Amino acid sequence: MVSRPRRDRLGQLAEALERADVRGRGGACFPTATKLRAVAAQRGTPTIIVNAAEGEPLSQKDRYLLMGRADTVLDGALAAANALNADEIVIAVDQGFSAEAAAIGRAVRARPDLSRRGLRTTVQAVPSGYVTGQETALIAALAGGEPKPTQTPPYPFESGRRGRPTLVSNTETYSHIGRVARGTYDGTRLVTVSGAVEQPGLIEITPDTTMAGVLQSAGGITESVQAVLFGGYGGAWTTVADATALTLEERVLREHGLTLGAGIVFLLASSSCPVAEVARVAKWMAAESAGQCGPCVHGLGAIAGALEQLTLHGDGFRTCVQIRKWSEMVKQRGACAHPDGVARFVTTALTVFAAEFDDHAQHGGCGRCDDSTALPTPHRRRSTAGSDARRSGTPLLEIGSKAASR
């Protein structure tokens, strides 16, 4: 039976999160209060996981929060732990973010409330990778395995870390929970703006912020813009005219088939070839898959290969038709949403850049193809499951009860 103190703390926090309409900031935009209650409804002692495995190349917000607003993140994790009577908080950080891991480690050491009796707080590195941030893949990585998504159900809130009910949320989501708990949440969110802007980087927006407001905060554009990408590499393209008419409120964006995802706005300059940019990202995303499901192994590889052919010597209009067909075929068929995101990225590009794709289908690569590297595709040093530290599950930092969660 749930104790009265826990029920009171849980109810108060969940109701406050509902009033503030706090939603997940990792990309799914799921109501946080619903997730909290789902964990609370399960049997067993819960675990709290802060997902700071920021694998989206166009996002900077989680690293910024770990470095500059760590206390709000820890406030949120602790508030969730107290509401759920959890005995473990795990902060999962990309292994490439050594400075960020050190910063959150210092913040944890400075917080005696994170080492209260019965609570264990750890900072743990996880392999770099786009898919690592997927909830079940992250849980597998924290256990010392490869970061591969698992079939659901069971979902993490039912059976996650060590088989326990687990609350997995993004770094920014916990920051919002912390601000709600403190009574300082004002509905803002972080957005990474990049591409053809004078001052690329992070801005903080309110739900009624317009694209004009975003551009003003980013110092204006540096050259003419062909299109706007919302939501990163699992997001969607739209025209400049359509983007300009929108406010960046998630409900409004979704009505137009768009989302900010992890908080991303990218403006593609006219000097770049959109076909080459899309082909290069699709190839990178195919390589970033977990490599365990047919839609990713075969489908994304085929899509990426066909796109690459367009940048080399065309292949006729049938190729564009085939790319769209394959993109539709991979949706909702994998263990996670990775193929769905790639399909959305590619199919919206086929629509927004229809003229450019048609030209490449007829004539092959253009003069801008070779120089189009506006969208980053970072080289990652792949970890193996044989890493001693990951095999043993050794955290980078461990504070609190040694007996907790064991």
C-alpha positions as CSV (number, residue, x, y, z in Angstrom):
1,M,0.0,0.0,0.0
2,V,1.2,3.5,-0.8
3,S,2.0,5.5,2.4
4,R,0.0,8.7,3.0
5,P,3.2,10.9,2.9
6,R,4.2,9.5,-0.5
7,R,0.7,9.9,-1.9
8,D,0.6,13.5,-0.7
9,R,4.0,14.3,-2.2
10,L,3.1,12.5,-5.4
11,G,-0.2,14.2,-5.8
12,Q,1.1,17.7,-5.1
13,L,3.9,17.3,-7.6
14,A,1.8,15.7,-10.3
15,E,-0.9,18.3,-10.0
16,A,1.6,21.1,-10.2
17,L,3.2,19.6,-13.3
18,E,-0.2,19.2,-14.9
19,R,-1.1,22.9,-14.1
20,A,2.2,24.0,-15.7
21,D,1.7,21.6,-18.6
22,V,5.3,20.2,-18.2
23,R,6.1,17.8,-21.0
24,G,9.1,15.7,-22.0
25,R,11.9,17.7,-23.7
26,G,13.8,14.7,-25.2
27,G,11.5,14.8,-28.2
28,A,8.3,12.9,-27.5
29,C,6.6,15.8,-25.6
30,F,4.8,13.3,-23.4
31,P,3.0,14.8,-20.3
32,T,5.4,14.4,-17.4
33,A,2.7,14.1,-14.7
34,T,1.2,11.1,-16.6
35,K,4.6,9.5,-16.7
36,L,5.2,10.1,-12.9
37,R,1.8,8.6,-12.0
38,A,2.5,5.5,-14.2
39,V,5.7,4.8,-12.3
40,A,3.9,5.3,-9.0
41,A,1.2,2.8,-9.9
42,Q,3.7,-0.1,-10.1
43,R,4.9,-2.4,-7.4
44,G,8.5,-2.1,-6.2
45,T,10.9,0.7,-5.4
46,P,11.3,3.1,-8.3
47,T,14.5,4.3,-9.9
48,I,15.1,7.8,-11.4
49,I,17.2,8.2,-14.5
50,V,18.2,11.6,-15.9
51,N,18.7,11.1,-19.6
52,A,21.7,13.3,-20.6
53,A,22.8,11.1,-23.5
54,E,22.3,13.9,-26.0
55,G,22.9,12.2,-29.3
56,E,21.2,14.7,-31.6
57,P,24.0,16.7,-33.3
58,L,21.9,19.9,-33.6
59,S,21.1,20.1,-29.9
60,Q,23.2,21.8,-27.2
61,K,20.7,22.2,-24.4
62,D,21.5,19.2,-22.2
63,R,25.2,20.0,-22.1
64,Y,24.4,23.6,-21.2
65,L,22.1,22.5,-18.4
66,L,24.7,20.1,-17.0
67,M,27.3,22.9,-17.0
68,G,25.2,25.9,-16.1
69,R,22.0,24.9,-14.5
70,A,22.9,21.7,-12.7
71,D,21.0,22.6,-9.5
72,T,17.7,22.9,-11.3
73,V,18.2,19.4,-12.9
74,L,19.1,17.9,-9.5
75,D,16.2,19.7,-7.9
76,G,13.9,18.0,-10.4
77,A,15.4,14.5,-9.9
78,L,15.2,14.8,-6.2
79,A,11.6,16.1,-6.3
80,A,10.7,13.1,-8.4
81,A,12.6,10.7,-6.1
82,N,10.9,12.1,-3.0
83,A,7.5,11.9,-4.7
84,L,8.0,8.3,-5.7
85,N,10.0,7.1,-2.7
86,A,12.8,6.1,-5.1
87,D,16.1,5.0,-3.6
88,E,18.3,5.7,-6.7
89,I,19.0,8.6,-9.0
90,V,21.2,7.8,-12.1
91,I,22.5,10.6,-14.3
92,A,23.5,9.1,-17.6
93,V,25.9,11.3,-19.5
94,D,27.4,10.7,-23.0
95,Q,30.9,9.4,-22.6
96,G,32.2,12.2,-24.9
97,F,31.0,14.9,-22.5
98,S,33.8,14.7,-19.9
99,A,33.5,18.4,-18.9
100,E,29.8,18.1,-18.5
101,A,30.1,14.9,-16.4
102,A,32.6,16.6,-14.2
103,A,30.4,19.6,-13.7
104,I,27.3,17.5,-12.7
105,G,29.5,15.4,-10.5
106,R,30.7,18.5,-8.6
107,A,27.1,19.7,-8.3
108,V,26.0,16.3,-6.9
109,R,28.9,16.4,-4.3
110,A,27.8,19.8,-3.2
111,R,24.3,18.6,-2.5
112,P,24.0,16.8,0.9
113,D,20.3,16.2,0.2
114,L,21.2,13.8,-2.6
115,S,22.9,11.5,-0.1
116,R,20.1,11.2,2.4
117,R,19.6,7.9,4.1
118,G,18.5,5.3,1.6
119,L,19.2,7.4,-1.5
120,R,22.0,6.7,-3.9
121,T,23.0,9.1,-6.6
122,T,25.4,8.2,-9.4
123,V,26.8,9.8,-12.5
124,Q,27.5,7.2,-15.2
125,A,28.9,7.4,-18.7
126,V,27.1,5.8,-21.6
127,P,28.3,5.2,-25.2
128,S,27.9,8.0,-27.7
129,G,25.2,7.4,-30.2
130,Y,21.9,8.8,-31.6
131,V,19.9,5.8,-30.4
132,T,21.6,5.6,-27.0
133,G,19.1,8.2,-25.7
134,Q,16.1,6.0,-26.4
135,E,14.8,4.9,-23.0
136,T,15.2,1.1,-23.3
137,A,18.6,1.5,-25.0
138,L,19.8,3.8,-22.3
139,I,18.7,1.3,-19.6
140,A,20.6,-1.5,-21.4
141,A,23.7,0.7,-21.6
142,L,23.6,1.6,-17.9
143,A,23.5,-2.1,-17.2
144,G,26.8,-2.6,-19.1
145,G,25.2,-3.9,-22.3
146,E,25.1,-2.4,-25.8
147,P,22.7,0.6,-26.2
148,K,20.1,-1.3,-28.2
149,P,16.3,-0.7,-27.8
150,T,14.2,-3.5,-26.6
151,Q,10.7,-4.4,-27.5
152,T,7.9,-2.9,-25.4
153,P,5.9,-3.8,-23.4
154,P,7.1,-3.9,-20.7
155,Y,7.8,-0.2,-20.7
156,P,10.4,1.3,-18.4
157,F,7.8,2.6,-16.1
158,E,6.7,-1.0,-15.6
159,S,10.1,-2.8,-15.6
160,G,13.2,-0.7,-16.3
161,R,16.5,-0.6,-14.5
162,R,17.1,-3.9,-12.7
163,G,13.5,-4.8,-13.4
164,R,12.2,-1.9,-11.3
165,P,9.6,0.7,-12.2
166,T,11.8,3.5,-13.7
167,L,11.2,7.1,-14.5
168,V,13.4,8.1,-17.5
169,S,13.2,11.7,-18.5
170,N,15.4,14.2,-20.4
171,T,17.7,16.6,-18.6
172,E,15.6,19.6,-19.5
173,T,12.5,17.9,-18.3
174,Y,14.0,17.4,-14.8
175,S,15.1,21.1,-14.9
176,H,11.4,22.0,-15.4
177,I,10.3,19.6,-12.7
178,G,12.8,21.3,-10.4
179,R,11.6,24.8,-11.3
180,V,7.9,23.7,-10.7
181,A,8.9,22.3,-7.3
182,R,10.6,25.6,-6.4
183,G,7.6,27.6,-7.8
184,T,9.8,29.4,-10.4
185,Y,8.7,27.7,-13.6
186,D,7.5,30.2,-16.2
187,G,6.7,27.9,-19.2
188,T,9.9,28.7,-21.1
189,R,12.0,26.1,-22.9
190,L,15.5,25.9,-24.5
191,V,15.9,25.9,-28.3
192,T,19.1,25.4,-30.2
193,V,19.1,27.6,-33.3
194,S,21.7,27.0,-36.0
195,G,22.4,27.3,-39.7
196,A,22.2,30.6,-41.6
197,V,22.0,32.8,-38.5
198,E,24.4,35.4,-37.2
199,Q,24.6,34.0,-33.6
200,P,23.9,30.2,-33.6
201,G,23.3,28.8,-30.1
202,L,20.8,28.4,-27.4
203,I,17.9,30.7,-26.8
204,E,15.1,30.5,-24.2
205,I,11.6,30.9,-25.7
206,T,8.0,31.2,-24.4
207,P,5.1,29.3,-26.1
208,D,4.1,32.4,-28.0
209,T,7.5,33.0,-29.5
210,T,7.4,33.5,-33.3
211,M,10.0,32.7,-35.9
212,A,10.7,36.4,-36.1
213,G,11.5,36.4,-32.4
214,V,13.8,33.4,-32.8
215,L,15.7,35.1,-35.7
216,Q,15.9,38.3,-33.7
217,S,17.4,36.4,-30.7
218,A,19.9,34.7,-33.1
219,G,21.1,38.0,-34.6
220,G,19.2,37.7,-37.9
221,I,20.1,35.6,-41.0
222,T,23.5,35.6,-42.7
223,E,22.1,34.8,-46.2
224,S,18.9,33.8,-47.9
225,V,17.3,30.7,-46.5
226,Q,15.8,27.8,-48.5
227,A,13.9,26.0,-45.7
228,V,13.6,25.4,-42.0
229,L,14.2,22.1,-40.2
230,F,12.2,21.7,-36.9
231,G,13.1,18.9,-34.5
232,G,16.5,17.8,-35.8
233,Y,17.3,14.6,-37.7
234,G,14.1,13.0,-36.6
235,G,12.1,16.1,-37.4
236,A,10.6,17.7,-40.4
237,W,11.3,20.3,-43.1
238,T,9.0,23.2,-43.9
239,T,9.2,26.2,-46.2
240,V,10.4,29.6,-45.0
241,A,6.9,31.1,-45.7
242,D,5.2,28.4,-43.6
243,A,7.7,28.6,-40.8
244,T,7.5,32.4,-40.6
245,A,3.7,32.2,-40.0
246,L,4.0,29.9,-36.9
247,T,4.5,30.4,-33.2
248,L,6.7,27.8,-31.6
249,E,4.1,26.4,-29.3
250,E,4.2,22.6,-29.6
251,R,0.4,22.2,-30.1
252,V,0.5,24.7,-33.0
253,L,3.5,23.0,-34.6
254,R,1.9,19.6,-34.4
255,E,-1.1,20.9,-36.2
256,H,1.2,21.6,-39.1
257,G,3.0,18.2,-38.9
258,L,6.0,19.7,-37.1
259,T,7.6,19.5,-33.7
260,L,10.5,21.1,-31.9
261,G,11.5,17.7,-30.7
262,A,14.5,18.2,-28.4
263,G,14.3,21.9,-29.1
264,I,15.9,22.4,-32.5
265,V,15.5,25.0,-35.3
266,F,17.9,24.9,-38.2
267,L,17.8,27.3,-41.2
268,L,19.3,25.9,-44.4
269,A,21.1,28.5,-46.5
270,S,20.6,28.8,-50.2
271,S,24.3,28.2,-50.8
272,S,23.8,24.5,-49.7
273,C,22.5,21.7,-51.8
274,P,19.5,20.3,-50.0
275,V,19.7,16.9,-51.8
276,A,23.4,16.5,-50.7
277,E,22.6,17.6,-47.1
278,V,19.7,15.1,-46.8
279,A,21.6,12.3,-48.4
280,R,24.6,12.8,-46.0
281,V,22.4,12.9,-42.9
282,A,20.4,9.9,-44.0
283,K,23.6,7.9,-44.5
284,W,24.8,9.0,-41.0
285,M,21.4,8.1,-39.4
286,A,21.5,4.7,-41.1
287,A,24.9,4.1,-39.5
288,E,23.7,5.4,-36.1
289,S,21.0,2.7,-35.8
290,A,21.3,-0.1,-33.4
291,G,21.6,-2.5,-36.3
292,Q,19.2,-5.0,-34.9
293,C,15.9,-4.6,-36.8
294,G,15.2,-5.0,-40.5
295,P,13.7,-1.5,-41.1
296,C,17.0,0.1,-40.0
297,V,19.5,-2.5,-41.3
298,H,17.9,-2.8,-44.7
299,G,15.4,0.0,-45.1
300,L,17.5,2.9,-43.9
301,G,20.5,1.6,-45.8
302,A,18.5,1.4,-49.0
303,I,17.1,4.9,-48.6
304,A,20.5,6.4,-47.9
305,G,22.0,4.6,-50.9
306,A,19.4,5.8,-53.2
307,L,19.8,9.4,-52.0
308,E,23.5,9.2,-52.5
309,Q,23.0,8.0,-56.1
310,L,21.0,11.2,-56.8
311,T,24.0,13.3,-55.8
312,L,26.3,11.3,-58.1
313,H,24.6,10.6,-61.3
314,G,20.9,11.0,-60.9
315,D,18.8,7.8,-61.5
316,G,15.6,9.1,-62.9
317,F,12.3,10.1,-61.3
318,R,11.6,6.5,-60.3
319,T,14.3,6.8,-57.6
320,C,12.5,9.6,-55.8
321,V,9.3,7.6,-55.9
322,Q,11.1,4.6,-54.5
323,I,12.7,6.6,-51.7
324,R,9.3,7.8,-50.7
325,K,7.9,4.3,-50.9
326,W,10.7,2.8,-48.8
327,S,10.4,5.6,-46.2
328,E,6.7,4.8,-45.7
329,M,7.5,1.1,-45.4
330,V,9.9,1.5,-42.5
331,K,7.5,3.4,-40.2
332,Q,6.4,1.8,-37.0
333,R,8.2,-1.5,-37.7
334,G,11.3,-1.3,-35.5
335,A,11.9,-1.7,-31.8
336,C,12.1,2.0,-31.5
337,A,11.1,5.2,-33.5
338,H,14.5,5.7,-35.2
339,P,13.3,4.6,-38.6
340,D,10.2,6.7,-38.2
341,G,12.3,9.8,-37.6
342,V,14.5,9.2,-40.6
343,A,11.4,8.7,-42.8
344,R,9.9,11.9,-41.6
345,F,13.2,13.8,-42.2
346,V,13.5,12.4,-45.8
347,T,9.9,12.5,-46.9
348,T,9.3,16.1,-45.8
349,A,12.6,17.0,-47.7
350,L,11.2,15.3,-50.8
351,T,8.2,17.6,-50.6
352,V,9.8,20.9,-49.6
353,F,12.8,20.5,-52.0
354,A,10.8,18.8,-54.8
355,A,12.3,20.9,-57.6
356,E,15.9,20.2,-56.4
357,F,15.2,16.5,-56.1
358,D,13.7,16.4,-59.6
359,D,16.7,18.2,-61.0
360,H,19.1,15.8,-59.4
361,A,17.0,12.8,-60.7
362,Q,17.4,14.1,-64.2
363,H,21.0,15.5,-64.2
364,G,22.8,14.1,-61.2
365,G,24.8,16.1,-58.7
366,C,25.0,19.9,-58.9
367,G,27.8,22.3,-58.3
368,R,26.9,22.7,-54.6
369,C,26.9,19.0,-53.7
370,D,30.5,18.6,-52.7
371,D,30.6,21.7,-50.5
372,S,27.3,21.1,-48.7
373,T,28.3,20.3,-45.1
374,A,26.0,22.6,-43.2
375,L,24.3,19.8,-41.2
376,P,26.8,18.2,-38.9
377,T,27.4,14.4,-39.0
378,P,30.0,13.9,-36.3
379,H,32.4,10.9,-36.3
380,R,31.8,8.9,-33.2
381,R,34.2,6.6,-31.5
382,R,32.1,3.5,-31.1
383,S,32.3,1.7,-27.7
384,T,32.0,-2.0,-27.4
385,A,30.2,-4.0,-24.8
386,G,33.5,-5.4,-23.7
387,S,34.6,-2.1,-22.0
388,D,35.5,-3.1,-18.4
389,A,33.9,0.0,-16.9
390,R,30.6,-0.5,-18.7
391,R,30.6,-4.3,-18.2
392,S,30.8,-3.9,-14.5
393,G,28.4,-0.9,-14.5
394,T,31.0,1.2,-12.6
395,P,29.7,4.8,-12.2
396,L,31.9,7.8,-12.6
397,L,30.5,9.2,-9.3
398,E,28.6,7.4,-6.6
399,I,27.2,9.2,-3.5
400,G,24.8,7.8,-0.9
401,S,23.7,4.5,0.5
402,K,25.9,1.6,-0.9
403,A,23.0,-0.7,-0.2
404,A,20.5,1.2,-2.2
405,S,19.4,-0.5,-5.5
406,R,21.6,-3.5,-5.0
